[in-house]
Amino acid sequence: MDKKNYMKNPEGLRKLRTLIDEQKTVMVGSQLDKIPISVCPMTLQQMDEKGDLWFFVSKESGLFKDIENDNRVQIIYTDDAKQSYISIFGNATHIKATQKRDELWNSNLLKWFDGKEDSNLTLISINMENAFYWDHENSKLISFFENFKGGTAKTNAGKEEKGYVNL
C-alpha cells in the first residue's frame, strides 16, 4: 500500500497539528460502503511525525474485523472548546510493533485492556487520504488537500479562503 508523504508540505502538517494537538476521543467509521456505517469511539493516541494517526484496538472488536475486509475509514474529530471540527478519510493498517506499543501505552487503557501484554491489544495506523475541517472564522468547509499559498488558498472563483491547508 502506498502511503501519502505529508512531509512534502510541512506547513500543511503543522496546520493539522494545531487542530489535532492532544489525545482525544474521536469517532471512527468503518464499512463506509454500507448504510449505516459502523461507528465506534476511539482514543487518538498520536499523530506521528509522518502524519499518521495511531490508535489501540482490540483484535476482538468490530473495527479490527472491519479493517481486515475493507481498510477505508473515516474519523470525525470535534473540539467544541476550540470550535474545531475535522473529517478525515484514510486507510487503516493493523500494526504489530512492540516498541510503538510501549511508546504509546498509558494507564487509561486499563479500562479496556489487561495491560500492554494483553493478547487482544493491537495498534492501528491510519494514513490520511483526504481531510476537511470547518473554519469557524469563515463558517466554511476547507479541504486540506488543495493548493496552499502563503496561508490562504484560491477558490475556483479566485477568492481567498482563510485556514486552507495542503498536505
Phi, psi and omega in degrees: 000127175286138178250139177293136180261099182285346181290349176294336178227081182297332178296317178295320179295321177298320179297315179299321178297328178292333179274326178245090189241012182199166172296134186206147174280129180233167174259129179247122179257140177227178185052054188293345179269002180249153175238124356283155175289160176274129183229140176213149177284139179220150177265117175293118182274323186193146160254114185283179184297338178272348180101001178282147181258136186242137179221150167268144179212152176276140176296342180269356184283157175298322180298315179302314181291321178300317182295329177297326183271324182204113188274005178286133180222161172235136177246129175251118183245126177229143173220094183299323182299321180265357186053049181246123183225123186229139173241121184239131172249138180196189180241128182263144178228133173289135183234130173247093183222105183300317181297317179292320177301314180296322180295319186267346184299139172213160187295339177298337180287348179294346174295331186243339185230157180272031181112171184287353175265003179306128183293342178270353182282129173213169179252151165236144176244133179245121177265117185290137175253326184205139180212145179225149171224158179264118180280109185292337179288326183247357183052046181233151172276126184241137177267140175281348192247032175249179181291134182241129179219116172057033176089354177227162178233149177269131174278175178300330180276001179087000178279152179268143175244131178280144175088018185269135184224139174248128176258000000 
